Amino acid sequence: MGYRGKVAEQERARDLRAQGWTLGEICEELGVSKASASLWCRDVEIDEAALTERRRARRIAGRQGPRLRAPNKLQRRKAAEIEAGNTLGRQLIGDLSTRDIRLAGVALYAGEGSKTDGAVKFANSDPHMVALFLRWFRAEFEVDESRLRINLYLHEGLDLDAAIGFWSRLTGIPSSQFTKPYRARPDSSIRRSKHPMGCVAVVYGCSRTHRQVMGMTRALLSSDDWDVASATPTLPG
């Protein structure tokens, strides 16, 4: 390459170092040893703004790296098991009958619904859960749609209008029937919100309907053959 070639490499190395490149990156780019790159660049003044930007780019690339790599053996096995479970689930569940929806809705309310007398109330952040509850509720009872309310729980900093629009479209309940939202302070220890659309409670203020729902719930939970009372341990006095 000759002396002029080395001078060109030195100038290029110094330019890259000034732009915030690491010595390792310079060595890889120019095909030179780290000792040479260090010697050539030892007195270079680095552009701090350029250095900060390159560090940010490297952090982003580092986070994306695992996603860009092909899945390993364990990940492939996990994905295959999930897909097999999904396929089996679709085969076992099939199309839902009216009775299927009835039992699913009652079980869902037994786990997630309010037991306090006075109003039917179902709270969840999963849109599929909320949609299933309303499908069941509207099928089983004569619902006065004007009495349905949505209570929205959403962290500060998240898009309130987007969340209201999302839940209104999903539930078929107009935004005018949403109560004043509760804006929670975000937890600084959590990098991002797990629920960008928040959590909602669907509320239907009717004691009679709630008592009917609870009657169905008790019927479902008492239909098992085993005796809950006999399984309850006796606490020391």
Secondary structure per residue as TSV (DSSP state, phi and psi in degrees):
chain	resnum	aa	ss	phi	psi
A	1	M	-	360.0	-33.5
A	2	G	H	83.8	172.5
A	3	Y	H	-62.3	-42.4
A	4	R	H	-61.8	-35.4
A	5	G	H	-62.6	-42.7
A	6	K	H	-64.8	-38.3
A	7	V	H	-62.7	-41.4
A	8	A	H	-63.0	-41.1
A	9	E	H	-64.0	-42.1
A	10	Q	H	-61.3	-44.6
A	11	E	H	-64.2	-42.1
A	12	R	H	-64.6	-41.5
A	13	A	H	-62.3	-43.1
A	14	R	H	-65.9	-39.6
A	15	D	H	-61.5	-46.2
A	16	L	H	-64.8	-39.7
A	17	R	H	-64.4	-39.1
A	18	A	H	-64.0	-26.8
A	19	Q	T	-86.1	3.8
A	20	G	T	96.0	8.0
A	21	W	-	-68.5	145.4
A	22	T	-	-78.5	161.5
A	23	L	H	-61.6	-36.7
A	24	G	H	-62.7	-41.7
A	25	E	H	-66.0	-37.8
A	26	I	H	-66.1	-42.4
A	27	C	H	-61.1	-43.0
A	28	E	H	-67.4	-38.2
A	29	E	H	-68.9	-41.9
A	30	L	H	-99.5	-12.1
A	31	G	T	70.6	38.3
A	32	V	-	-119.6	167.6
A	33	S	-	-75.6	158.1
A	34	K	H	-67.8	-30.6
A	35	A	H	-64.4	-41.4
A	36	S	H	-66.6	-46.5
A	37	A	H	-61.1	-40.9
A	38	S	H	-64.4	-41.0
A	39	L	H	-65.2	-43.9
A	40	W	H	-67.9	-32.1
A	41	C	H	-105.2	8.5
A	42	R	T	-63.6	-26.2
A	43	D	T	-111.8	16.7
A	44	V	-	-77.9	134.5
A	45	E	-	-87.3	122.9
A	46	I	-	-90.7	134.8
A	47	D	-	-69.4	110.7
A	48	E	H	-63.1	-37.7
A	49	A	H	-64.9	-43.0
A	50	A	H	-65.6	-38.9
A	51	L	H	-63.1	-44.1
A	52	T	H	-62.0	-42.4
A	53	E	H	-65.3	-41.6
A	54	R	H	-66.9	-37.0
A	55	R	H	-62.6	-42.4
A	56	R	H	-61.9	-43.5
A	57	A	H	-63.0	-38.2
A	58	R	H	-67.8	-37.1
A	59	R	H	-63.4	-44.0
A	60	I	H	-63.0	-45.6
A	61	A	H	-62.1	-36.6
A	62	G	H	-65.7	-37.5
A	63	R	H	-70.7	-32.2
A	64	Q	H	-81.4	-19.7
A	65	G	H	-51.2	-52.7
A	66	P	H	-59.1	-32.1
A	67	R	H	-74.5	-26.1
A	68	L	H	-82.9	-23.1
A	69	R	S	-73.8	150.6
A	70	A	-	-65.3	145.8
A	71	P	-	-62.2	143.4
A	72	N	-	-82.7	-177.6
A	73	K	H	-60.7	-43.3
A	74	L	H	-64.7	-42.2
A	75	Q	H	-65.6	-39.5
A	76	R	H	-64.9	-40.2
A	77	R	H	-65.6	-41.0
A	78	K	H	-61.7	-45.7
A	79	A	H	-62.3	-38.9
A	80	A	H	-66.3	-39.9
A	81	E	H	-67.2	-37.9
A	82	I	H	-64.2	-45.3
A	83	E	H	-65.0	-39.5
A	84	A	H	-64.2	-39.9
A	85	G	H	-63.9	-40.4
A	86	N	H	-63.1	-42.9
A	87	T	H	-63.7	-45.9
A	88	L	H	-62.3	-41.3
A	89	G	H	-59.6	-44.8
A	90	R	H	-63.3	-36.6
A	91	Q	H	-68.8	-42.8
A	92	L	H	-72.5	-39.2
A	93	I	H	-79.6	-50.0
A	94	G	-	61.4	-152.6
A	95	D	S	-78.6	140.0
A	96	L	-	-89.2	128.5
A	97	S	-	-83.3	174.2
A	98	T	H	-59.7	-41.3
A	99	R	H	-67.2	-37.2
A	100	D	H	-59.7	-46.5
A	101	I	H	-63.0	-39.5
A	102	R	H	-61.0	-49.2
A	103	L	H	-67.4	-40.6
A	104	A	H	-63.4	-42.3
A	105	G	H	-65.5	-42.0
A	106	V	H	-65.1	-43.2
A	107	A	H	-63.4	-39.1
A	108	L	H	-63.6	-43.8
A	109	Y	H	-68.9	-34.9
A	110	A	H	-60.3	-34.2
A	111	G	H	-87.6	-37.3
A	112	E	H	-118.0	-10.0
A	113	G	B	-87.9	160.2
A	114	S	-	-75.9	137.1
A	115	K	-	-99.5	-3.7
A	116	T	S	-73.9	131.5
A	117	D	T	-63.7	143.8
A	118	G	T	124.6	-30.8
A	119	A	-	-158.1	143.3
A	120	V	E	-78.8	125.5
A	121	K	E	-141.7	123.0
A	122	F	E	-127.2	120.3
A	123	A	E	-116.9	136.3
A	124	N	E	-168.9	157.8
A	125	S	S	-102.7	-8.9
A	126	D	-	-87.3	115.3
A	127	P	H	-57.6	-34.3
A	128	H	H	-66.3	-38.5
A	129	M	H	-64.8	-46.3
A	130	V	H	-62.9	-42.7
A	131	A	H	-64.2	-41.2
A	132	L	H	-65.9	-42.2
A	133	F	H	-58.1	-47.8
A	134	L	H	-68.2	-34.3
A	135	R	H	-60.7	-44.4
A	136	W	H	-67.8	-47.6
A	137	F	H	-61.6	-44.3
A	138	R	H	-70.6	-28.0
A	139	A	H	-77.5	-32.4
A	140	E	H	-89.3	-25.8
A	141	F	S	-129.8	155.5
A	142	E	-	-81.1	97.7
A	143	V	-	-94.3	126.1
A	144	D	-	-82.7	102.8
A	145	E	G	-58.0	-27.8
A	146	S	G	-70.4	-14.2
A	147	R	G	-95.9	-4.3
A	148	L	E	-74.7	138.5
A	149	R	E	-130.7	152.9
A	150	I	E	-121.0	122.1
A	151	N	E	-99.8	120.2
A	152	L	E	-105.6	130.9
A	153	Y	E	-113.4	115.9
A	154	L	E	-142.4	134.4
A	155	H	E	-66.7	147.5
A	156	E	T	-61.3	145.5
A	157	G	T	94.8	-17.5
A	158	L	S	-89.9	157.0
A	159	D	-	-75.2	105.4
A	160	L	H	-67.0	-45.7
A	161	D	H	-61.0	-41.3
A	162	A	H	-63.8	-40.7
A	163	A	H	-66.4	-43.6
A	164	I	H	-62.4	-44.8
A	165	G	H	-61.4	-41.4
A	166	F	H	-62.1	-51.8
A	167	W	H	-70.2	-31.2
A	168	S	H	-65.4	-44.0
A	169	R	H	-65.4	-40.7
A	170	L	H	-66.5	-44.0
A	171	T	H	-89.4	-19.1
A	172	G	T	74.0	15.9
A	173	I	-	-102.3	122.0
A	174	P	-	-63.1	150.6
A	175	S	G	-61.2	-23.4
A	176	S	G	-65.6	-16.5
A	177	Q	G	-100.6	12.8
A	178	F	B	-87.0	136.5
A	179	T	-	-80.0	174.5
A	180	K	-	-61.1	125.2
A	181	P	-	-68.8	151.7
A	182	Y	E	-97.0	120.3
A	183	R	E	-101.8	110.0
A	184	A	E	-87.2	149.5
A	185	R	-	-73.6	132.8
A	186	P	-	-66.7	147.4
A	187	D	-	-85.3	116.8
A	188	S	T	-65.4	-18.0
A	189	S	T	-80.4	-11.4
A	190	I	S	-104.1	124.8
A	191	R	S	-67.3	-39.0
A	192	R	S	-144.3	157.3
A	193	S	-	-74.8	134.2
A	194	K	S	-75.5	-19.8
A	195	H	-	-128.2	79.9
A	196	P	T	-62.1	-22.5
A	197	M	T	-98.9	4.9
A	198	G	-	78.2	-168.0
A	199	C	E	-120.9	139.5
A	200	V	E	-121.3	153.6
A	201	A	E	-119.3	122.1
A	202	V	E	-89.1	123.2
A	203	V	E	-122.4	132.6
A	204	Y	E	-128.1	106.2
A	205	G	-	-78.9	90.5
A	206	C	-	-157.1	110.2
A	207	S	H	-62.1	-40.5
A	208	R	H	-62.5	-44.6
A	209	T	H	-66.0	-40.1
A	210	H	H	-62.3	-39.3
A	211	R	H	-67.3	-33.7
A	212	Q	H	-66.9	-41.9
A	213	V	H	-61.3	-44.4
A	214	M	H	-68.1	-31.6
A	215	G	H	-63.6	-42.4
A	216	M	H	-65.4	-39.2
A	217	T	H	-63.1	-46.9
A	218	R	H	-64.2	-37.6
A	219	A	H	-63.3	-41.0
A	220	L	H	-67.1	-46.0
A	221	L	H	-73.4	-21.9
A	222	S	T	-96.4	2.7
A	223	S	-	-80.5	-11.2
A	224	D	S	-73.5	154.5
A	225	D	S	-80.3	-25.5
A	226	W	S	-77.6	152.0
A	227	D	-	-94.6	109.9
A	228	V	H	-63.5	-41.3
A	229	A	H	-59.0	-42.1
A	230	S	H	-70.0	-21.4
A	231	A	H	-89.8	-10.3
A	232	T	S	-78.6	122.6
A	233	P	-	-69.0	148.9
A	234	T	-	-85.0	121.3
A	235	L	-	-78.7	143.8
A	236	P	-	-62.5	141.8
A	237	G	-	-72.4	360.0
